[in-house]
Amino acid sequence: MQTSVTFKNLDPSETLKSYVTDKLNRFDRLLENPAEANVVLSVEKFRHIAEINIAGDRLNINGKEETADMYSAIDMVLDKLEKQIKKGKQKIRERRVGFKAKKFVLEPETNPPEEDNERQVRVKNIEYKPMDVEEAVLQMDLMNDNFLVFTNARSDRVNVLYRRKDGHYGLIQPST
């Protein structure tokens, strides 16, 4: 982790700088991508203030603590930041898995849905035969379905012909 340490109203100390850097390096295991940390250590009268901003890995996290001892302020703000990083990573994970986490039930076409809170996926087995696009359009005119799956006789690939809302047809074909 790239760390920059700034001292305000405090003599720059290499021990404080190395202490903060070592503590921030443990966050590398929590963050997948490189991150930048800006640390501001300051003293105002008897208060020791540690403020840390971490930017990176789709997270922007800020923390600030003030105590009577600089080392305890650093430890407290790092604990805060660790909680925020874990919480942010969990949100990202939930968003990413959100679609997969929903419960889907594969049911044959004849079974009605049992519960309203489950999404039903209706499975329909079809047989598709080789034909031209023009022949598929003629088949669609005869059928009352909104789409037709067929093998294109010219390209030997599976195509889908569908009826658009404006009454015309659309063709979905794989790219070469």
PyRosetta script that sets phi, psi and omega in degrees:
from pyrosetta import init, pose_from_sequence

init()
pose = pose_from_sequence("MQTSVTFKNLDPSETLKSYVTDKLNRFDRLLENPAEANVVLSVEKFRHIAEINIAGDRLNINGKEETADMYSAIDMVLDKLEKQIKKGKQKIRERRVGFKAKKFVLEPETNPPEEDNERQVRVKNIEYKPMDVEEAVLQMDLMNDNFLVFTNARSDRVNVLYRRKDGHYGLIQPST")
pose.set_psi(1, 134.9)
pose.set_omega(1, 177.5)
pose.set_phi(2, -82.1)
pose.set_psi(2, 123.8)
pose.set_omega(2, -174.2)
pose.set_phi(3, -125.1)
pose.set_psi(3, 132.6)
pose.set_omega(3, 172.3)
pose.set_phi(4, -121.4)
pose.set_psi(4, 128.1)
pose.set_omega(4, -176.8)
pose.set_phi(5, -112.8)
pose.set_psi(5, 128.8)
pose.set_omega(5, 179.0)
pose.set_phi(6, -118.4)
pose.set_psi(6, 136.4)
pose.set_omega(6, 179.4)
pose.set_phi(7, -111.1)
pose.set_psi(7, 130.6)
pose.set_omega(7, 175.8)
pose.set_phi(8, -121.4)
pose.set_psi(8, 128.7)
pose.set_omega(8, -179.7)
pose.set_phi(9, 53.8)
pose.set_psi(9, 35.7)
pose.set_omega(9, -175.5)
pose.set_phi(10, -151.6)
pose.set_psi(10, 138.0)
pose.set_omega(10, 177.6)
pose.set_phi(11, -69.3)
pose.set_psi(11, 131.6)
pose.set_omega(11, 178.6)
pose.set_phi(12, -60.3)
pose.set_psi(12, 127.3)
pose.set_omega(12, -177.3)
pose.set_phi(13, -123.3)
pose.set_psi(13, 127.9)
pose.set_omega(13, 179.6)
pose.set_phi(14, -68.7)
pose.set_psi(14, -30.8)
pose.set_omega(14, 179.6)
pose.set_phi(15, -67.6)
pose.set_psi(15, -41.8)
pose.set_omega(15, 176.4)
pose.set_phi(16, -64.5)
pose.set_psi(16, -42.0)
pose.set_omega(16, -179.4)
pose.set_phi(17, -62.7)
pose.set_psi(17, -45.2)
pose.set_omega(17, 179.7)
pose.set_phi(18, -69.3)
pose.set_psi(18, -33.8)
pose.set_omega(18, 177.3)
pose.set_phi(19, -61.5)
pose.set_psi(19, -47.7)
pose.set_omega(19, 179.9)
pose.set_phi(20, -65.2)
pose.set_psi(20, -43.6)
pose.set_omega(20, -178.5)
pose.set_phi(21, -62.6)
pose.set_psi(21, -44.2)
pose.set_omega(21, 178.7)
pose.set_phi(22, -62.8)
pose.set_psi(22, -41.6)
pose.set_omega(22, -179.6)
pose.set_phi(23, -67.6)
pose.set_psi(23, -37.6)
pose.set_omega(23, -179.8)
pose.set_phi(24, -72.4)
pose.set_psi(24, -27.0)
pose.set_omega(24, 179.8)
pose.set_phi(25, -66.0)
pose.set_psi(25, -20.2)
pose.set_omega(25, 177.6)
pose.set_phi(26, -72.5)
pose.set_psi(26, -17.1)
pose.set_omega(26, 176.9)
pose.set_phi(27, -76.1)
pose.set_psi(27, -12.5)
pose.set_omega(27, 178.8)
pose.set_phi(28, -60.9)
pose.set_psi(28, -30.2)
pose.set_omega(28, 178.5)
pose.set_phi(29, -72.5)
pose.set_psi(29, -24.0)
pose.set_omega(29, 178.7)
pose.set_phi(30, -85.3)
pose.set_psi(30, -28.0)
pose.set_omega(30, -177.7)
pose.set_phi(31, -101.1)
pose.set_psi(31, 131.4)
pose.set_omega(31, -178.3)
pose.set_phi(32, -78.2)
pose.set_psi(32, -38.2)
pose.set_omega(32, -177.4)
pose.set_phi(33, -106.1)
pose.set_psi(33, 161.3)
pose.set_omega(33, 178.5)
pose.set_phi(34, -60.3)
pose.set_psi(34, 145.8)
pose.set_omega(34, -179.1)
pose.set_phi(35, -132.5)
pose.set_psi(35, 161.8)
pose.set_omega(35, 177.0)
pose.set_phi(36, -114.7)
pose.set_psi(36, 138.4)
pose.set_omega(36, 178.3)
pose.set_phi(37, -122.6)
pose.set_psi(37, 128.1)
pose.set_omega(37, 174.7)
pose.set_phi(38, -110.4)
pose.set_psi(38, 119.3)
pose.set_omega(38, -176.4)
pose.set_phi(39, -114.2)
pose.set_psi(39, 130.8)
pose.set_omega(39, 176.1)
pose.set_phi(40, -121.8)
pose.set_psi(40, 117.0)
pose.set_omega(40, 177.4)
pose.set_phi(41, -110.3)
pose.set_psi(41, 123.6)
pose.set_omega(41, -176.7)
pose.set_phi(42, -140.2)
pose.set_psi(42, 160.3)
pose.set_omega(42, 177.9)
pose.set_phi(43, -127.9)
pose.set_psi(43, 129.1)
pose.set_omega(43, 175.1)
pose.set_phi(44, -128.6)
pose.set_psi(44, 109.9)
pose.set_omega(44, -174.5)
pose.set_phi(45, 54.2)
pose.set_psi(45, -109.9)
pose.set_omega(45, -177.9)
pose.set_phi(46, -102.0)
pose.set_psi(46, -0.2)
pose.set_omega(46, -177.5)
pose.set_phi(47, -93.4)
pose.set_psi(47, 132.4)
pose.set_omega(47, 174.3)
pose.set_phi(48, -105.6)
pose.set_psi(48, 120.7)
pose.set_omega(48, -173.0)
pose.set_phi(49, -115.1)
pose.set_psi(49, 130.4)
pose.set_omega(49, 175.5)
pose.set_phi(50, -120.6)
pose.set_psi(50, 122.1)
pose.set_omega(50, 179.7)
pose.set_phi(51, -125.3)
pose.set_psi(51, 126.8)
pose.set_omega(51, -177.2)
pose.set_phi(52, -129.6)
pose.set_psi(52, 131.7)
pose.set_omega(52, 175.1)
pose.set_phi(53, -119.6)
pose.set_psi(53, 125.3)
pose.set_omega(53, 178.1)
pose.set_phi(54, -115.8)
pose.set_psi(54, 127.1)
pose.set_omega(54, 178.4)
pose.set_phi(55, -125.5)
pose.set_psi(55, 129.5)
pose.set_omega(55, 177.8)
pose.set_phi(56, 147.1)
pose.set_psi(56, 165.0)
pose.set_omega(56, 178.4)
pose.set_phi(57, 55.5)
pose.set_psi(57, 43.0)
pose.set_omega(57, 179.7)
pose.set_phi(58, 59.7)
pose.set_psi(58, 20.5)
pose.set_omega(58, 177.8)
pose.set_phi(59, -127.7)
pose.set_psi(59, 144.5)
pose.set_omega(59, 173.4)
pose.set_phi(60, -131.9)
pose.set_psi(60, 106.5)
pose.set_omega(60, -170.1)
pose.set_phi(61, -121.2)
pose.set_psi(61, 135.7)
pose.set_omega(61, -179.6)
pose.set_phi(62, -125.5)
pose.set_psi(62, 144.5)
pose.set_omega(62, 176.0)
pose.set_phi(63, -149.6)
pose.set_psi(63, 146.5)
pose.set_omega(63, -178.8)
pose.set_phi(64, -146.1)
pose.set_psi(64, 133.4)
pose.set_omega(64, 177.5)
pose.set_phi(65, -139.8)
pose.set_psi(65, 149.1)
pose.set_omega(65, 175.3)
pose.set_phi(66, -137.0)
pose.set_psi(66, 131.2)
pose.set_omega(66, 179.1)
pose.set_phi(67, -143.0)
pose.set_psi(67, -172.5)
pose.set_omega(67, 178.8)
pose.set_phi(68, -85.3)
pose.set_psi(68, -13.7)
pose.set_omega(68, -178.6)
pose.set_phi(69, -126.2)
pose.set_psi(69, 134.8)
pose.set_omega(69, -176.7)
pose.set_phi(70, -66.3)
pose.set_psi(70, -40.8)
pose.set_omega(70, -178.7)
pose.set_phi(71, -64.7)
pose.set_psi(71, -39.2)
pose.set_omega(71, 178.5)
pose.set_phi(72, -70.2)
pose.set_psi(72, -35.4)
pose.set_omega(72, 176.5)
pose.set_phi(73, -62.8)
pose.set_psi(73, -41.8)
pose.set_omega(73, 178.5)
pose.set_phi(74, -63.7)
pose.set_psi(74, -46.1)
pose.set_omega(74, -179.9)
pose.set_phi(75, -61.4)
pose.set_psi(75, -42.3)
pose.set_omega(75, -178.6)
pose.set_phi(76, -66.4)
pose.set_psi(76, -42.2)
pose.set_omega(76, -179.2)
pose.set_phi(77, -69.3)
pose.set_psi(77, -33.3)
pose.set_omega(77, 177.6)
pose.set_phi(78, -68.0)
pose.set_psi(78, -36.4)
pose.set_omega(78, 175.4)
pose.set_phi(79, -63.2)
pose.set_psi(79, -42.1)
pose.set_omega(79, 176.9)
pose.set_phi(80, -59.9)
pose.set_psi(80, -46.3)
pose.set_omega(80, -178.2)
pose.set_phi(81, -64.2)
pose.set_psi(81, -38.1)
pose.set_omega(81, 179.6)
pose.set_phi(82, -62.6)
pose.set_psi(82, -42.4)
pose.set_omega(82, 177.2)
pose.set_phi(83, -62.6)
pose.set_psi(83, -42.7)
pose.set_omega(83, -179.2)
pose.set_phi(84, -65.3)
pose.set_psi(84, -39.7)
pose.set_omega(84, 179.5)
pose.set_phi(85, -64.3)
pose.set_psi(85, -45.7)
pose.set_omega(85, 179.9)
pose.set_phi(86, -62.3)
pose.set_psi(86, -41.1)
pose.set_omega(86, 179.7)
pose.set_phi(87, -65.6)
pose.set_psi(87, -43.1)
pose.set_omega(87, 178.9)
pose.set_phi(88, -65.2)
pose.set_psi(88, -41.6)
pose.set_omega(88, 178.5)
pose.set_phi(89, -65.3)
pose.set_psi(89, -37.0)
pose.set_omega(89, 178.6)
pose.set_phi(90, -65.6)
pose.set_psi(90, -39.6)
pose.set_omega(90, 177.7)
pose.set_phi(91, -62.4)
pose.set_psi(91, -44.0)
pose.set_omega(91, 179.2)
pose.set_phi(92, -63.3)
pose.set_psi(92, -43.6)
pose.set_omega(92, 180.0)
pose.set_phi(93, -61.8)
pose.set_psi(93, -42.0)
pose.set_omega(93, 180.0)
pose.set_phi(94, -66.3)
pose.set_psi(94, -38.7)
pose.set_omega(94, 178.0)
pose.set_phi(95, -65.5)
pose.set_psi(95, -41.5)
pose.set_omega(95, -178.0)
pose.set_phi(96, -66.9)
pose.set_psi(96, -38.7)
pose.set_omega(96, -175.5)
pose.set_phi(97, -93.4)
pose.set_psi(97, -6.3)
pose.set_omega(97, -175.0)
pose.set_phi(98, -50.4)
pose.set_psi(98, -43.4)
pose.set_omega(98, -179.4)
pose.set_phi(99, -70.2)
pose.set_psi(99, -39.9)
pose.set_omega(99, -178.3)
pose.set_phi(100, -71.4)
pose.set_psi(100, -30.5)
pose.set_omega(100, -175.3)
pose.set_phi(101, -73.3)
pose.set_psi(101, -20.7)
pose.set_omega(101, 178.1)
pose.set_phi(102, -63.9)
pose.set_psi(102, 147.1)
pose.set_omega(102, -175.2)
pose.set_phi(103, -87.9)
pose.set_psi(103, 121.2)
pose.set_omega(103, 176.9)
pose.set_phi(104, -113.1)
pose.set_psi(104, 140.4)
pose.set_omega(104, 179.1)
pose.set_phi(105, -123.4)
pose.set_psi(105, 124.2)
pose.set_omega(105, 176.4)
pose.set_phi(106, -88.0)
pose.set_psi(106, 118.3)
pose.set_omega(106, -177.5)
pose.set_phi(107, -125.1)
pose.set_psi(107, 145.9)
pose.set_omega(107, 170.7)
pose.set_phi(108, -63.4)
pose.set_psi(108, 161.7)
pose.set_omega(108, -172.9)
pose.set_phi(109, -63.8)
pose.set_psi(109, -24.4)
pose.set_omega(109, -173.6)
pose.set_phi(110, -82.0)
pose.set_psi(110, -23.0)
pose.set_omega(110, -177.3)
pose.set_phi(111, -80.1)
pose.set_psi(111, 130.3)
pose.set_omega(111, 176.1)
pose.set_phi(112, -77.0)
pose.set_psi(112, 157.3)
pose.set_omega(112, 178.2)
pose.set_phi(113, -63.5)
pose.set_psi(113, 135.4)
pose.set_omega(113, -177.5)
pose.set_phi(114, -85.6)
pose.set_psi(114, -42.6)
pose.set_omega(114, -179.1)
pose.set_phi(115, -126.2)
pose.set_psi(115, 150.8)
pose.set_omega(115, -178.7)
pose.set_phi(116, -78.4)
pose.set_psi(116, -24.3)
pose.set_omega(116, -175.2)
pose.set_phi(117, -83.1)
pose.set_psi(117, -8.5)
pose.set_omega(117, 176.8)
pose.set_phi(118, -96.7)
pose.set_psi(118, 141.4)
pose.set_omega(118, 174.5)
pose.set_phi(119, -84.4)
pose.set_psi(119, 133.9)
pose.set_omega(119, -179.7)
pose.set_phi(120, -101.4)
pose.set_psi(120, 133.7)
pose.set_omega(120, 174.7)
pose.set_phi(121, -114.3)
pose.set_psi(121, 115.2)
pose.set_omega(121, -177.7)
pose.set_phi(122, -86.9)
pose.set_psi(122, 128.9)
pose.set_omega(122, -178.5)
pose.set_phi(123, -103.8)
pose.set_psi(123, 126.8)
pose.set_omega(123, 179.2)
pose.set_phi(124, -131.6)
pose.set_psi(124, 120.0)
pose.set_omega(124, 177.9)
pose.set_phi(125, -86.6)
pose.set_psi(125, 132.5)
pose.set_omega(125, -178.8)
pose.set_phi(126, -127.6)
pose.set_psi(126, 154.3)
pose.set_omega(126, 172.3)
pose.set_phi(127, -111.4)
pose.set_psi(127, 127.2)
pose.set_omega(127, 178.8)
pose.set_phi(128, -116.4)
pose.set_psi(128, 141.2)
pose.set_omega(128, -177.3)
pose.set_phi(129, -118.4)
pose.set_psi(129, 159.9)
pose.set_omega(129, 178.8)
pose.set_phi(130, -69.2)
pose.set_psi(130, 132.5)
pose.set_omega(130, 176.4)
pose.set_phi(131, -160.1)
pose.set_psi(131, 163.3)
pose.set_omega(131, 175.3)
pose.set_phi(132, -79.5)
pose.set_psi(132, 165.4)
pose.set_omega(132, 179.4)
pose.set_phi(133, -63.7)
pose.set_psi(133, -38.9)
pose.set_omega(133, 179.8)
pose.set_phi(134, -62.3)
pose.set_psi(134, -41.6)
pose.set_omega(134, 178.2)
pose.set_phi(135, -66.0)
pose.set_psi(135, -36.1)
pose.set_omega(135, 177.5)
pose.set_phi(136, -65.5)
pose.set_psi(136, -38.1)
pose.set_omega(136, 176.9)
pose.set_phi(137, -63.4)
pose.set_psi(137, -41.6)
pose.set_omega(137, 177.3)
pose.set_phi(138, -63.1)
pose.set_psi(138, -39.9)
pose.set_omega(138, 177.3)
pose.set_phi(139, -63.1)
pose.set_psi(139, -40.1)
pose.set_omega(139, 179.6)
pose.set_phi(140, -64.9)
pose.set_psi(140, -35.9)
pose.set_omega(140, 177.8)
pose.set_phi(141, -64.1)
pose.set_psi(141, -33.2)
pose.set_omega(141, -179.6)
pose.set_phi(142, -79.5)
pose.set_psi(142, -29.6)
pose.set_omega(142, -177.1)
pose.set_phi(143, -91.3)
pose.set_psi(143, 164.2)
pose.set_omega(143, 177.5)
pose.set_phi(144, -105.8)
pose.set_psi(144, 8.9)
pose.set_omega(144, -179.8)
pose.set_phi(145, -79.5)
pose.set_psi(145, 163.2)
pose.set_omega(145, 179.3)
pose.set_phi(146, -91.8)
pose.set_psi(146, -11.2)
pose.set_omega(146, 178.7)
pose.set_phi(147, -150.0)
pose.set_psi(147, 161.3)
pose.set_omega(147, 179.1)
pose.set_phi(148, -140.9)
pose.set_psi(148, 127.4)
pose.set_omega(148, 177.1)
pose.set_phi(149, -100.4)
pose.set_psi(149, 128.8)
pose.set_omega(149, -178.9)
pose.set_phi(150, -149.9)
pose.set_psi(150, 163.2)
pose.set_omega(150, 173.8)
pose.set_phi(151, -94.0)
pose.set_psi(151, 123.6)
pose.set_omega(151, 179.4)
pose.set_phi(152, -70.0)
pose.set_psi(152, 122.4)
pose.set_omega(152, -176.7)
pose.set_phi(153, -66.0)
pose.set_psi(153, -28.2)
pose.set_omega(153, -178.5)
pose.set_phi(154, -79.1)
pose.set_psi(154, -42.5)
pose.set_omega(154, -176.0)
pose.set_phi(155, -100.7)
pose.set_psi(155, -11.7)
pose.set_omega(155, -179.3)
pose.set_phi(156, 61.9)
pose.set_psi(156, 31.1)
pose.set_omega(156, 178.5)
pose.set_phi(157, -121.9)
pose.set_psi(157, 158.2)
pose.set_omega(157, 179.9)
pose.set_phi(158, -76.5)
pose.set_psi(158, 129.7)
pose.set_omega(158, 177.6)
pose.set_phi(159, -124.2)
pose.set_psi(159, 159.9)
pose.set_omega(159, 176.2)
pose.set_phi(160, -127.1)
pose.set_psi(160, 124.6)
pose.set_omega(160, 175.9)
pose.set_phi(161, -105.1)
pose.set_psi(161, 129.5)
pose.set_omega(161, -178.9)
pose.set_phi(162, -132.5)
pose.set_psi(162, 155.1)
pose.set_omega(162, 179.9)
pose.set_phi(163, -91.2)
pose.set_psi(163, 123.7)
pose.set_omega(163, -179.9)
pose.set_phi(164, -84.0)
pose.set_psi(164, 165.9)
pose.set_omega(164, -178.0)
pose.set_phi(165, -66.6)
pose.set_psi(165, -26.7)
pose.set_omega(165, -179.2)
pose.set_phi(166, -84.2)
pose.set_psi(166, 4.9)
pose.set_omega(166, 177.1)
pose.set_phi(167, 95.5)
pose.set_psi(167, -13.9)
pose.set_omega(167, 177.7)
pose.set_phi(168, -85.3)
pose.set_psi(168, -179.3)
pose.set_omega(168, -178.4)
pose.set_phi(169, -112.5)
pose.set_psi(169, 154.1)
pose.set_omega(169, 173.7)
pose.set_phi(170, -124.8)
pose.set_psi(170, 149.7)
pose.set_omega(170, -178.7)
pose.set_phi(171, -124.7)
pose.set_psi(171, 128.1)
pose.set_omega(171, 175.5)
pose.set_phi(172, -108.9)
pose.set_psi(172, 122.5)
pose.set_omega(172, 179.7)
pose.set_phi(173, -137.4)
pose.set_psi(173, 147.7)
pose.set_omega(173, -179.8)
pose.set_phi(174, -69.2)
pose.set_psi(174, 147.0)
pose.set_omega(174, 178.2)
pose.set_phi(175, -77.5)
pose.set_psi(175, 154.4)
pose.set_omega(175, -175.9)
pose.set_phi(176, -82.2)
pose.dump_pdb("model.pdb")
